Amino acid sequence: MSNIPHLLVHAHEDNVGVVVVEGLEAGTEMFCCVTHDNSTFTLTAGADVPIGHKIALKDLKVGDTMIKYGEDIGKVVADVAKGGHVHTHNAKTKRW
């Protein structure tokens, strides 16, 4: 596995991270970095996910709050499994 991150997480409280590579494919064992302290972990991508999109760091259920940057950024509107693609089909952000 490369030591170049596939996924960035801003804070340990976050439950979503952001894909930072092109062409991430389902089944990829992602190298993930928490930018707050440069700690790392691995997580398997459950779907093909475009760069800039979010991935669930744990199982998320309808009504759960999405946390990014240690802040509430929106609500889950359809269940997302750990490693799953988080986007407009299963989440409603506070931006729109």
Backbone as XML, in Angstrom:
<?xml version="1.0"?>
<chain id="A" units="angstrom">
  <residue number="1" name="MET">
    <atom name="N" x="0.846" y="-1.179" z="0.000"/>
    <atom name="CA" x="0.000" y="0.000" z="0.000"/>
    <atom name="C" x="0.889" y="1.240" z="0.000"/>
  </residue>
  <residue number="2" name="SER">
    <atom name="N" x="0.443" y="2.247" z="-0.701"/>
    <atom name="CA" x="1.163" y="3.514" z="-0.793"/>
    <atom name="C" x="1.030" y="4.298" z="0.510"/>
  </residue>
  <residue number="3" name="ASN">
    <atom name="N" x="1.992" y="5.170" z="0.787"/>
    <atom name="CA" x="1.862" y="6.043" z="1.953"/>
    <atom name="C" x="1.295" y="7.402" z="1.547"/>
  </residue>
  <residue number="4" name="ILE">
    <atom name="N" x="0.786" y="7.494" z="0.312"/>
    <atom name="CA" x="0.076" y="8.684" z="-0.143"/>
    <atom name="C" x="-1.399" y="8.478" z="0.196"/>
  </residue>
  <residue number="5" name="PRO">
    <atom name="N" x="-2.007" y="9.393" z="0.949"/>
    <atom name="CA" x="-3.396" y="9.185" z="1.383"/>
    <atom name="C" x="-4.395" y="9.113" z="0.227"/>
  </residue>
  <residue number="6" name="HIS">
    <atom name="N" x="-5.378" y="8.247" z="0.407"/>
    <atom name="CA" x="-6.539" y="8.171" z="-0.477"/>
    <atom name="C" x="-7.666" y="9.035" z="0.096"/>
  </residue>
  <residue number="7" name="LEU">
    <atom name="N" x="-7.676" y="9.163" z="1.425"/>
    <atom name="CA" x="-8.787" y="9.802" z="2.127"/>
    <atom name="C" x="-8.231" y="10.705" z="3.227"/>
  </residue>
  <residue number="8" name="LEU">
    <atom name="N" x="-8.768" y="11.928" z="3.304"/>
    <atom name="CA" x="-8.396" y="12.841" z="4.382"/>
    <atom name="C" x="-9.567" y="13.015" z="5.331"/>
  </residue>
  <residue number="9" name="VAL">
    <atom name="N" x="-9.255" y="12.981" z="6.614"/>
    <atom name="CA" x="-10.214" y="13.197" z="7.684"/>
    <atom name="C" x="-9.652" y="14.364" z="8.490"/>
  </residue>
  <residue number="10" name="HIS">
    <atom name="N" x="-10.476" y="15.328" z="8.803"/>
    <atom name="CA" x="-9.971" y="16.535" z="9.454"/>
    <atom name="C" x="-9.819" y="16.396" z="10.962"/>
  </residue>
  <residue number="11" name="ALA">
    <atom name="N" x="-10.751" y="15.706" z="11.618"/>
    <atom name="CA" x="-10.726" y="15.595" z="13.081"/>
    <atom name="C" x="-11.167" y="14.192" z="13.480"/>
  </residue>
  <residue number="12" name="HIS">
    <atom name="N" x="-10.717" y="13.745" z="14.644"/>
    <atom name="CA" x="-11.081" y="12.404" z="15.119"/>
    <atom name="C" x="-12.584" y="12.263" z="15.354"/>
  </residue>
  <residue number="13" name="GLU">
    <atom name="N" x="-13.286" y="13.358" z="15.558"/>
    <atom name="CA" x="-14.739" y="13.317" z="15.776"/>
    <atom name="C" x="-15.510" y="13.109" z="14.472"/>
  </residue>
  <residue number="14" name="ASP">
    <atom name="N" x="-14.859" y="13.320" z="13.331"/>
    <atom name="CA" x="-15.541" y="13.223" z="12.037"/>
    <atom name="C" x="-16.042" y="11.802" z="11.784"/>
  </residue>
  <residue number="15" name="ASN">
    <atom name="N" x="-17.180" y="11.717" z="11.069"/>
    <atom name="CA" x="-17.672" y="10.406" z="10.658"/>
    <atom name="C" x="-17.695" y="10.262" z="9.136"/>
  </residue>
  <residue number="16" name="VAL">
    <atom name="N" x="-17.151" y="11.271" z="8.435"/>
    <atom name="CA" x="-16.943" y="11.201" z="6.989"/>
    <atom name="C" x="-15.553" y="11.742" z="6.675"/>
  </residue>
  <residue number="17" name="GLY">
    <atom name="N" x="-14.965" y="11.231" z="5.601"/>
    <atom name="CA" x="-13.694" y="11.727" z="5.103"/>
    <atom name="C" x="-13.830" y="12.049" z="3.626"/>
  </residue>
  <residue number="18" name="VAL">
    <atom name="N" x="-12.850" y="12.734" z="3.059"/>
    <atom name="CA" x="-12.900" y="13.182" z="1.672"/>
    <atom name="C" x="-11.862" y="12.444" z="0.830"/>
  </residue>
  <residue number="19" name="VAL">
    <atom name="N" x="-12.321" y="11.901" z="-0.288"/>
    <atom name="CA" x="-11.441" y="11.212" z="-1.237"/>
    <atom name="C" x="-10.539" y="12.247" z="-1.909"/>
  </residue>
  <residue number="20" name="VAL">
    <atom name="N" x="-9.236" y="11.971" z="-1.931"/>
    <atom name="CA" x="-8.276" y="12.926" z="-2.498"/>
    <atom name="C" x="-7.458" y="12.331" z="-3.650"/>
  </residue>
  <residue number="21" name="VAL">
    <atom name="N" x="-7.959" y="11.251" z="-4.248"/>
    <atom name="CA" x="-7.307" y="10.640" z="-5.412"/>
    <atom name="C" x="-8.344" y="10.415" z="-6.509"/>
  </residue>
  <residue number="22" name="GLU">
    <atom name="N" x="-7.896" y="10.460" z="-7.742"/>
    <atom name="CA" x="-8.762" y="10.145" z="-8.883"/>
    <atom name="C" x="-8.931" y="8.637" z="-9.006"/>
  </residue>
  <residue number="23" name="GLY">
    <atom name="N" x="-10.113" y="8.206" z="-9.427"/>
    <atom name="CA" x="-10.325" y="6.813" z="-9.778"/>
    <atom name="C" x="-10.360" y="5.826" z="-8.626"/>
  </residue>
  <residue number="24" name="LEU">
    <atom name="N" x="-10.798" y="6.263" z="-7.443"/>
    <atom name="CA" x="-10.896" y="5.328" z="-6.313"/>
    <atom name="C" x="-11.941" y="4.263" z="-6.624"/>
  </residue>
  <residue number="25" name="GLU">
    <atom name="N" x="-11.540" y="3.010" z="-6.513"/>
    <atom name="CA" x="-12.428" y="1.898" z="-6.853"/>
    <atom name="C" x="-12.857" y="1.120" z="-5.621"/>
  </residue>
  <residue number="26" name="ALA">
    <atom name="N" x="-14.059" y="0.558" z="-5.697"/>
    <atom name="CA" x="-14.571" y="-0.306" z="-4.635"/>
    <atom name="C" x="-13.560" y="-1.402" z="-4.347"/>
  </residue>
  <residue number="27" name="GLY">
    <atom name="N" x="-13.376" y="-1.692" z="-3.068"/>
    <atom name="CA" x="-12.453" y="-2.734" z="-2.655"/>
    <atom name="C" x="-11.049" y="-2.238" z="-2.363"/>
  </residue>
  <residue number="28" name="THR">
    <atom name="N" x="-10.765" y="-0.976" z="-2.701"/>
    <atom name="CA" x="-9.440" y="-0.422" z="-2.426"/>
    <atom name="C" x="-9.238" y="-0.287" z="-0.924"/>
  </residue>
  <residue number="29" name="GLU">
    <atom name="N" x="-8.113" y="-0.788" z="-0.437"/>
    <atom name="CA" x="-7.734" y="-0.590" z="0.962"/>
    <atom name="C" x="-7.106" y="0.805" z="1.025"/>
  </residue>
  <residue number="30" name="MET">
    <atom name="N" x="-7.879" y="1.770" z="1.508"/>
    <atom name="CA" x="-7.447" y="3.165" z="1.503"/>
    <atom name="C" x="-6.517" y="3.466" z="2.668"/>
  </residue>
  <residue number="31" name="PHE">
    <atom name="N" x="-5.488" y="4.239" z="2.391"/>
    <atom name="CA" x="-4.622" y="4.808" z="3.413"/>
    <atom name="C" x="-5.246" y="6.154" z="3.770"/>
  </residue>
  <residue number="32" name="CYS">
    <atom name="N" x="-5.626" y="6.331" z="5.030"/>
    <atom name="CA" x="-6.375" y="7.502" z="5.473"/>
    <atom name="C" x="-5.554" y="8.291" z="6.483"/>
  </residue>
  <residue number="33" name="CYS">
    <atom name="N" x="-5.629" y="9.611" z="6.396"/>
    <atom name="CA" x="-4.856" y="10.469" z="7.279"/>
    <atom name="C" x="-5.782" y="11.461" z="7.984"/>
  </residue>
  <residue number="34" name="VAL">
    <atom name="N" x="-5.621" y="11.571" z="9.303"/>
    <atom name="CA" x="-6.346" y="12.570" z="10.094"/>
    <atom name="C" x="-5.452" y="13.802" z="10.149"/>
  </residue>
  <residue number="35" name="THR">
    <atom name="N" x="-5.883" y="14.890" z="9.507"/>
    <atom name="CA" x="-5.012" y="16.057" z="9.362"/>
    <atom name="C" x="-4.753" y="16.781" z="10.679"/>
  </residue>
  <residue number="36" name="HIS">
    <atom name="N" x="-5.623" y="16.611" z="11.658"/>
    <atom name="CA" x="-5.437" y="17.276" z="12.954"/>
    <atom name="C" x="-4.102" y="16.905" z="13.601"/>
  </residue>
  <residue number="37" name="ASP">
    <atom name="N" x="-3.732" y="15.604" z="13.480"/>
    <atom name="CA" x="-2.502" y="15.165" z="14.140"/>
    <atom name="C" x="-1.640" y="14.232" z="13.271"/>
  </residue>
  <residue number="38" name="ASN">
    <atom name="N" x="-1.996" y="14.130" z="12.002"/>
    <atom name="CA" x="-1.278" y="13.271" z="11.047"/>
    <atom name="C" x="-1.296" y="11.795" z="11.412"/>
  </residue>
  <residue number="39" name="SER">
    <atom name="N" x="-2.247" y="11.376" z="12.246"/>
    <atom name="CA" x="-2.397" y="9.945" z="12.510"/>
    <atom name="C" x="-3.007" y="9.286" z="11.266"/>
  </residue>
  <residue number="40" name="THR">
    <atom name="N" x="-2.851" y="7.976" z="11.159"/>
    <atom name="CA" x="-3.321" y="7.268" z="9.979"/>
    <atom name="C" x="-4.096" y="6.012" z="10.366"/>
  </residue>
  <residue number="41" name="PHE">
    <atom name="N" x="-4.894" y="5.534" z="9.426"/>
    <atom name="CA" x="-5.623" y="4.273" z="9.569"/>
    <atom name="C" x="-5.969" y="3.786" z="8.172"/>
  </residue>
  <residue number="42" name="THR">
    <atom name="N" x="-6.484" y="2.582" z="8.071"/>
    <atom name="CA" x="-6.929" y="2.053" z="6.783"/>
    <atom name="C" x="-8.429" y="1.797" z="6.827"/>
  </residue>
  <residue number="43" name="LEU">
    <atom name="N" x="-9.026" y="1.838" z="5.660"/>
    <atom name="CA" x="-10.459" y="1.613" z="5.502"/>
    <atom name="C" x="-10.680" y="1.121" z="4.078"/>
  </residue>
  <residue number="44" name="THR">
    <atom name="N" x="-11.560" y="0.148" z="3.895"/>
    <atom name="CA" x="-11.854" y="-0.373" z="2.573"/>
    <atom name="C" x="-12.987" y="0.410" z="1.937"/>
  </residue>
  <residue number="45" name="ALA">
    <atom name="N" x="-12.761" y="0.880" z="0.712"/>
    <atom name="CA" x="-13.795" y="1.601" z="-0.044"/>
    <atom name="C" x="-14.890" y="0.617" z="-0.439"/>
  </residue>
  <residue number="46" name="GLY">
    <atom name="N" x="-16.129" y="0.964" z="-0.121"/>
    <atom name="CA" x="-17.255" y="0.096" z="-0.438"/>
    <atom name="C" x="-17.871" y="0.372" z="-1.790"/>
  </residue>
  <residue number="47" name="ALA">
    <atom name="N" x="-17.359" y="1.389" z="-2.487"/>
    <atom name="CA" x="-17.900" y="1.782" z="-3.789"/>
    <atom name="C" x="-16.829" y="2.535" z="-4.555"/>
  </residue>
  <residue number="48" name="ASP">
    <atom name="N" x="-17.040" y="2.693" z="-5.859"/>
    <atom name="CA" x="-16.214" y="3.617" z="-6.638"/>
    <atom name="C" x="-16.637" y="5.014" z="-6.203"/>
  </residue>
  <residue number="49" name="VAL">
    <atom name="N" x="-15.684" y="5.856" z="-5.831"/>
    <atom name="CA" x="-16.018" y="7.188" z="-5.316"/>
    <atom name="C" x="-15.135" y="8.226" z="-6.006"/>
  </residue>
  <residue number="50" name="PRO">
    <atom name="N" x="-15.762" y="9.254" z="-6.596"/>
    <atom name="CA" x="-14.984" y="10.305" z="-7.266"/>
    <atom name="C" x="-14.196" y="11.163" z="-6.275"/>
  </residue>
  <residue number="51" name="ILE">
    <atom name="N" x="-13.125" y="11.744" z="-6.773"/>
    <atom name="CA" x="-12.331" y="12.665" z="-5.978"/>
    <atom name="C" x="-13.225" y="13.807" z="-5.474"/>
  </residue>
  <residue number="52" name="GLY">
    <atom name="N" x="-13.011" y="14.204" z="-4.226"/>
    <atom name="CA" x="-13.783" y="15.295" z="-3.629"/>
    <atom name="C" x="-15.059" y="14.856" z="-2.943"/>
  </residue>
  <residue number="53" name="HIS">
    <atom name="N" x="-15.480" y="13.614" z="-3.169"/>
    <atom name="CA" x="-16.688" y="13.109" z="-2.526"/>
    <atom name="C" x="-16.330" y="12.497" z="-1.172"/>
  </residue>
  <residue number="54" name="LYS">
    <atom name="N" x="-17.359" y="12.304" z="-0.338"/>
    <atom name="CA" x="-17.151" y="11.792" z="1.020"/>
    <atom name="C" x="-17.362" y="10.286" z="1.105"/>
  </residue>
  <residue number="55" name="ILE">
    <atom name="N" x="-16.708" y="9.698" z="2.115"/>
    <atom name="CA" x="-16.870" y="8.282" z="2.450"/>
    <atom name="C" x="-17.200" y="8.191" z="3.941"/>
  </residue>
  <residue number="56" name="ALA">
    <atom name="N" x="-18.131" y="7.284" z="4.266"/>
    <atom name="CA" x="-18.519" y="7.065" z="5.666"/>
    <atom name="C" x="-17.406" y="6.335" z="6.411"/>
  </residue>
  <residue number="57" name="LEU">
    <atom name="N" x="-17.035" y="6.852" z="7.578"/>
    <atom name="CA" x="-15.998" y="6.228" z="8.401"/>
    <atom name="C" x="-16.573" y="5.183" z="9.342"/>
  </residue>
  <residue number="58" name="LYS">
    <atom name="N" x="-17.904" y="5.155" z="9.460"/>
    <atom name="CA" x="-18.610" y="4.152" z="10.252"/>
    <atom name="C" x="-19.988" y="4.005" z="9.626"/>
  </residue>
  <residue number="59" name="ASP">
    <atom name="N" x="-20.747" y="3.004" z="10.040"/>
    <atom name="CA" x="-22.107" y="2.866" z="9.539"/>
    <atom name="C" x="-22.906" y="4.098" z="9.957"/>
  </residue>
  <residue number="60" name="LEU">
    <atom name="N" x="-23.598" y="4.702" z="8.984"/>
    <atom name="CA" x="-24.434" y="5.868" z="9.248"/>
    <atom name="C" x="-25.882" y="5.503" z="8.969"/>
  </residue>
  <residue number="61" name="LYS">
    <atom name="N" x="-26.769" y="5.914" z="9.847"/>
    <atom name="CA" x="-28.194" y="5.600" z="9.731"/>
    <atom name="C" x="-28.982" y="6.864" z="9.433"/>
  </residue>
  <residue number="62" name="VAL">
    <atom name="N" x="-30.171" y="6.690" z="8.849"/>
    <atom name="CA" x="-31.053" y="7.823" z="8.561"/>
    <atom name="C" x="-31.212" y="8.670" z="9.819"/>
  </residue>
  <residue number="63" name="GLY">
    <atom name="N" x="-31.032" y="9.974" z="9.655"/>
    <atom name="CA" x="-31.163" y="10.909" z="10.768"/>
    <atom name="C" x="-29.863" y="11.221" z="11.479"/>
  </residue>
  <residue number="64" name="ASP">
    <atom name="N" x="-28.815" y="10.415" z="11.245"/>
    <atom name="CA" x="-27.520" y="10.712" z="11.859"/>
    <atom name="C" x="-26.986" y="12.045" z="11.337"/>
  </residue>
  <residue number="65" name="THR">
    <atom name="N" x="-26.217" y="12.698" z="12.159"/>
    <atom name="CA" x="-25.553" y="13.939" z="11.774"/>
    <atom name="C" x="-24.217" y="13.603" z="11.132"/>
  </residue>
  <residue number="66" name="MET">
    <atom name="N" x="-23.947" y="14.211" z="9.973"/>
    <atom name="CA" x="-22.632" y="14.061" z="9.347"/>
    <atom name="C" x="-21.690" y="15.057" z="10.011"/>
  </residue>
  <residue number="67" name="ILE">
    <atom name="N" x="-20.520" y="14.566" z="10.415"/>
    <atom name="CA" x="-19.529" y="15.410" z="11.077"/>
    <atom name="C" x="-18.276" y="15.469" z="10.200"/>
  </residue>
  <residue number="68" name="LYS">
    <atom name="N" x="-17.877" y="16.687" z="9.846"/>
    <atom name="CA" x="-16.658" y="16.945" z="9.079"/>
    <atom name="C" x="-16.050" y="18.217" z="9.659"/>
  </residue>
  <residue number="69" name="TYR">
    <atom name="N" x="-14.734" y="18.271" z="9.782"/>
    <atom name="CA" x="-14.039" y="19.391" z="10.449"/>
    <atom name="C" x="-14.449" y="19.480" z="11.910"/>
  </residue>
  <residue number="70" name="GLY">
    <atom name="N" x="-14.960" y="18.377" z="12.476"/>
    <atom name="CA" x="-15.457" y="18.394" z="13.842"/>
    <atom name="C" x="-16.782" y="19.136" z="13.975"/>
  </residue>
  <residue number="71" name="GLU">
    <atom name="N" x="-17.436" y="19.436" z="12.850"/>
    <atom name="CA" x="-18.671" y="20.233" z="12.830"/>
    <atom name="C" x="-19.800" y="19.474" z="12.140"/>
  </residue>
  <residue number="72" name="ASP">
    <atom name="N" x="-21.017" y="19.807" z="12.511"/>
    <atom name="CA" x="-22.229" y="19.285" z="11.877"/>
    <atom name="C" x="-22.324" y="19.881" z="10.472"/>
  </residue>
  <residue number="73" name="ILE">
    <atom name="N" x="-22.285" y="19.027" z="9.435"/>
    <atom name="CA" x="-22.404" y="19.534" z="8.066"/>
    <atom name="C" x="-23.699" y="19.087" z="7.388"/>
  </residue>
  <residue number="74" name="GLY">
    <atom name="N" x="-24.536" y="18.301" z="8.076"/>
    <atom name="CA" x="-25.788" y="17.870" z="7.474"/>
    <atom name="C" x="-26.300" y="16.572" z="8.073"/>
  </residue>
  <residue number="75" name="LYS">
    <atom name="N" x="-27.326" y="16.036" z="7.408"/>
    <atom name="CA" x="-28.006" y="14.830" z="7.889"/>
    <atom name="C" x="-27.955" y="13.711" z="6.861"/>
  </residue>
  <residue number="76" name="VAL">
    <atom name="N" x="-27.930" y="12.491" z="7.369"/>
    <atom name="CA" x="-28.004" y="11.291" z="6.539"/>
    <atom name="C" x="-29.480" y="11.035" z="6.225"/>
  </residue>
  <residue number="77" name="VAL">
    <atom name="N" x="-29.805" y="10.861" z="4.931"/>
    <atom name="CA" x="-31.199" y="10.635" z="4.530"/>
    <atom name="C" x="-31.442" y="9.209" z="4.032"/>
  </residue>
  <residue number="78" name="ALA">
    <atom name="N" x="-30.386" y="8.415" z="3.902"/>
    <atom name="CA" x="-30.479" y="6.987" z="3.587"/>
    <atom name="C" x="-29.260" y="6.323" z="4.225"/>
  </residue>
  <residue number="79" name="ASP">
    <atom name="N" x="-29.439" y="5.130" z="4.764"/>
    <atom name="CA" x="-28.337" y="4.444" z="5.447"/>
    <atom name="C" x="-27.112" y="4.318" z="4.543"/>
  </residue>
  <residue number="80" name="VAL">
    <atom name="N" x="-25.928" y="4.445" z="5.143"/>
    <atom name="CA" x="-24.655" y="4.311" z="4.437"/>
    <atom name="C" x="-23.774" y="3.380" z="5.264"/>
  </residue>
  <residue number="81" name="ALA">
    <atom name="N" x="-23.285" y="2.320" z="4.636"/>
    <atom name="CA" x="-22.382" y="1.398" z="5.325"/>
    <atom name="C" x="-20.991" y="2.013" z="5.440"/>
  </residue>
  <residue number="82" name="LYS">
    <atom name="N" x="-20.262" y="1.601" z="6.451"/>
    <atom name="CA" x="-18.869" y="2.015" z="6.621"/>
    <atom name="C" x="-18.121" y="1.779" z="5.310"/>
  </residue>
  <residue number="83" name="GLY">
    <atom name="N" x="-17.400" y="2.803" z="4.843"/>
    <atom name="CA" x="-16.678" y="2.712" z="3.578"/>
    <atom name="C" x="-17.505" y="3.115" z="2.372"/>
  </residue>
  <residue number="84" name="GLY">
    <atom name="N" x="-18.794" y="3.413" z="2.605"/>
    <atom name="CA" x="-19.700" y="3.758" z="1.511"/>
    <atom name="C" x="-19.597" y="5.204" z="1.064"/>
  </residue>
  <residue number="85" name="HIS">
    <atom name="N" x="-20.083" y="5.442" z="-0.152"/>
    <atom name="CA" x="-20.087" y="6.765" z="-0.785"/>
    <atom name="C" x="-21.176" y="7.621" z="-0.136"/>
  </residue>
  <residue number="86" name="VAL">
    <atom name="N" x="-20.792" y="8.777" z="0.363"/>
    <atom name="CA" x="-21.729" y="9.731" z="0.959"/>
    <atom name="C" x="-21.869" y="10.894" z="-0.013"/>
  </residue>
  <residue number="87" name="HIS">
    <atom name="N" x="-23.085" y="11.078" z="-0.536"/>
    <atom name="CA" x="-23.315" y="12.162" z="-1.502"/>
    <atom name="C" x="-24.805" y="12.486" z="-1.507"/>
  </residue>
  <residue number="88" name="THR">
    <atom name="N" x="-25.276" y="13.173" z="-2.521"/>
    <atom name="CA" x="-26.658" y="13.671" z="-2.553"/>
    <atom name="C" x="-27.715" y="12.569" z="-2.530"/>
  </residue>
  <residue number="89" name="HIS">
    <atom name="N" x="-27.360" y="11.343" z="-2.874"/>
    <atom name="CA" x="-28.327" y="10.244" z="-2.868"/>
    <atom name="C" x="-28.614" y="9.725" z="-1.448"/>
  </residue>
  <residue number="90" name="ASN">
    <atom name="N" x="-27.761" y="10.091" z="-0.477"/>
    <atom name="CA" x="-27.980" y="9.589" z="0.879"/>
    <atom name="C" x="-27.680" y="10.621" z="1.968"/>
  </residue>
  <residue number="91" name="ALA">
    <atom name="N" x="-27.439" y="11.867" z="1.563"/>
    <atom name="CA" x="-27.119" y="12.904" z="2.539"/>
    <atom name="C" x="-27.660" y="14.254" z="2.089"/>
  </residue>
  <residue number="92" name="LYS">
    <atom name="N" x="-28.015" y="15.058" z="3.036"/>
    <atom name="CA" x="-28.467" y="16.427" z="2.785"/>
    <atom name="C" x="-27.548" y="17.351" z="3.575"/>
  </residue>
  <residue number="93" name="THR">
    <atom name="N" x="-26.713" y="18.100" z="2.841"/>
    <atom name="CA" x="-25.781" y="18.987" z="3.527"/>
    <atom name="C" x="-26.454" y="20.293" z="3.911"/>
  </residue>
  <residue number="94" name="LYS">
    <atom name="N" x="-25.818" y="21.025" z="4.785"/>
    <atom name="CA" x="-26.337" y="22.325" z="5.210"/>
    <atom name="C" x="-25.995" y="23.422" z="4.198"/>
  </residue>
  <residue number="95" name="ARG">
    <atom name="N" x="-25.191" y="23.077" z="3.181"/>
    <atom name="CA" x="-24.808" y="24.077" z="2.182"/>
    <atom name="C" x="-25.942" y="24.397" z="1.219"/>
  </residue>
  <residue number="96" name="TRP">
    <atom name="N" x="-26.871" y="23.469" z="1.006"/>
    <atom name="CA" x="-27.977" y="23.697" z="0.073"/>
    <atom name="C" x="-29.221" y="23.005" z="0.521"/>
  </residue>
</chain>
